[in-house]
Amino acid sequence: MNPSTLIGIFASILLLISVLFFTAESPESFINLPGLAIVVTGTLAATFISYPLKEVLRVVRLVGLVFRRENTYARDDINELVAMSRLWFKGDVRAVEKALEHTRNPFLRTGIQLVIANTKENEIFDMLRWRIARLKAREHAEAQIFRTMATYAPAFGMIGTLVGLVNMLEVMDAGDLEVIGPRMAVALLTTFYGILLANLVFKPIAVKLERRTEERLITMNMVLEGISLITKRRLPSFIEETLNSFIANYNDEIRDPSIKPRPGTDSASAKG
């Protein structure tokens, strides 16, 4: 389970509990199933009209990614690239081909296969960059669907509010003024549902998917750099150090406070 998603769900539940039990005389006053149906059904209907069926069904399956911690397997890719670079540096092509049979990263496998086939370096890069661009475009479109749903939900909430206001005006015309307050509250609840779904469900999922894409692109560019170094027949040790820089985590890229400077080299000593 993704810990940040778990914290977000817990905080959302606390928010709803606070709204239901501490800001209303009765928790049932925030329950309006017809209004919720207007928001959910309208949002789904508009989404299916806006996008092809296969794209909508695909992103529904992606919702599960939000709830689990995804591993990019960057360390495994580095180990495989370094191991293959050692074999390639020795000229053992058969061993490289055998290692490719156990490579689970199709992007890495394609790149090494192109290297073995003596494909020109620029052609290898064009092919791999095209695959990176394709993945980026596809996953951006998937996240955009949830951003579109976040736009539709408040709009259909307003539609539900307008429907409720029309019903309220009919009651006023009949002269039954005692039910105006409850009817007004029910009318406003649909807007509440729309804003809640947009900002606690659809937008967070879109941001999570976009962040996942960024991490995957970093890994793919790391693999691309490793393949580039292999084609240039760089030393495996150099390749390993270069690839490790892609996943190195420094709190400060300029200064590491955990390392003490040598005596006489700090700024105070230099001034003296």
N, C-alpha and C positions, 0 to 999 in steps of 0.2 A: 504494500500500500504506500502510495506517495505521501510522505509526512506533511508536506505543505497543503495538499488537498485535504488531508484529514483535519488539519487545523482550521482550514477555511470552512469545511462543513460544520465543524463543532461551533465555530464563531457564528455561522449563519443560523444554526439552531438556537443559540443563545439570543440572537437578535430577534428571531420570531417569537421565542418565549417571552422576551421582554415586551414585545408589541402586544401579544395576545393577553398577557396576564397582568401587566402593570400600567398599560395606557388605555384600557377599555374596561367598562363596567362588566362586560361579559365576553369571554373569548369567542362565543358563537357569533358575535357581531362582525368578526372579521372573516367569517366563512360565507362565501357566496358561490356555490357550485356553478350556476348558470354563467356568472361573470367570468369565472376561471375557464369555463368551457369556451367562451367567446374568444378569450385571449389565446389559449392553446390551439384550438381548432383553426382560428384565423391565421395564426403565425405559421402553422404547418401547411395550411392551404396555400398561402402566399409563397412559401418556400418551395413547394412542389411545382407551383406555376413558374417560378423564377429559374429553377435549375432542372437538369435532366434527372430522371429517376435514379439512374445508376450512381450519380454523384451524391445524391441525398442519402441513399442507402449505404454508400461507402462511409460517409462521415458519421453516420449513426454508430457504425462499428468502432469508429475511432474514439468515441466517448470513453470507452474503457481505458484508453491510454492515460486519461486524466487521473484515474484512480490508482494507477500502479506506477511504481518507479521504473523508468525505462533506462536500460543500460546501453550506452552507445558502443561498448566493446572496443573502445579506442586502444586500450592497452593490448588486447589480443591482436588487433590489426598491426600495431607497432611490432610486436614480437614476430608475427608472421612475415612482415616486410623485411625485418632485419635478418631473419633466418633465410629467407629466399635470396636476399642480397648477398649473403655469404656463399650460398650455393652458386649463384650467378657469377660472382667474382671469381670463383674457382673454375668456372666453365662447365659445371655439372648440370646440363640442361635437363637430363632425365630425372634427376632428383628434384628439380624445380617443378617439373610436370607432375611428379608424384605428390609433392606437397600441395599442389593446387587442388588435388582431388579431395582434400580435407578442409579447404578454405570455404567458410560459410558466407563470406562477404562477396557478393557477386560483382560489386564495383572493383574491388581489389583483384578478384580473379580475372576479370576482363582486362584490366591494365597489364597484369603480368603476362597474360596470354599474348597480348599485342607485342610486348617486349620480346618474348620468346620467338615470335613470328618475324622478328627483325623489321617491324613496322617503323616507319620514319617517326622521329620524335614529335614533330609538329602534328602529324596525323593522330598520334596517340593522345596528345593534349586536346586536340579538337574533339575527338570522340568522347573523352572523359568529361571535358567541360560542357559538352552538350548534354550529357547525362546529369551533371550537376544542375544545369539550368532547367532541365525537364523536371527533376525532383522538386526544385525550388518553386517552379510555377504550379505544379500539381498540388503541393501541400499548402501553398499560399491560397489557392482556390478553395481548398477544404476548410481552412480557417475562416475564409471570407464568408462562407455559408453561415457560420455561427454569428459573425458580425452582422450579416443581413438579418438573421432572426432576431438579434438584439435591437435592430431598428424597427422591425415589424411589431414586436411584442407591445411596446408602449403605444404604438398607433392603434392597434386593436383594443388596447385598454381604453383609449379615448372613445373608440366606437361604442364599446360597452357602456361607457359613461353617458354618451349621448342617448343611447337606447333607454337607459335608466331615467334620464332627465325627461324624455318624452313621456314615459309612463307616469312620472311624477306630475307633469303638467296636466295629464288627463285626470289625475286624482284631484288636483287643485280645481279643475274645472267642475268636477262633481261636488266640490264643497267639503270633501273629507280632509280637513287640515291636520288631523291628528297623525296621519301616516306620512306626512311630508318629510319629516326628519328621518325616519327609517328608510324611506325610499331614496332619499338623497345619499344616505350612507352607503346603501347598496350600489347606487350608481357610481360612486367614487371608488369603490373597491376594485372595479375592473382596471382602472388606471393604476392602482396600487399593485395589482397582480402583474400587469405588464412591465412596470418599472422594476419590480422585484425579480422577475424572470430574466429581464435583459441584463441586469447588473450583478446578479448572483449566480446565474447559470450560463447564459449564452456568451457574454463577453469574457468571463474567466476561462471558459473552454477555448475560445478563440485565441486568447493570449497564451494559454498553455500549449496549444498546438503550434503557434508561431515560435515559441521558445524551443520546442522540440525540434522544429525545422532548423533553427539556428545551430543547435548542437550537432545535428546530423550533417549540416553543411561544413562545419568545422572539421568533423571527422573525415568527410569526403575530400576536402582540400588537403588534409594531412596525408591521406593515401595518395592523392595526386602528386604531392611534393615528394613522397617516398619513391614513387614510380619514376618521377623525373630524375631523381638522384641515381636510381638504379640504371637508367638508360645512359647516364653520364659516367657510369662505372666508378662512382664514389666509394670510398672505403666503408665497410659496414659500420664501423665505429662512428664515423661521421654521420651516416644516415640515422643511426640510433639517437645520437645527441640532437640532431635536427628535429626528428619526429617527437622526441620527448618535450621539446619546447612548445609543441602545440597543446599539450595537456598539463604543462607545468602551471601551478597555481601560486602566484605571488600576490601578497596583499598590497605590495607597493612595487611597481616595476623600476623605480628609481633608487630606492633606499630600503635596505633590509635592517630594521631596528634590532633584530635578534643577534646580529653579528657585531661584535665590538671592534672599533677601528684600532689599528696599531698605535702605540704611544707616539705622539709627536706628529700624527697625520690628520688630527681633527682640525676643525676651523679655528678653534681657540688657540691651539698650539701654533697654527700657521700665522695668526696675527702677532703672536709673541715673537 
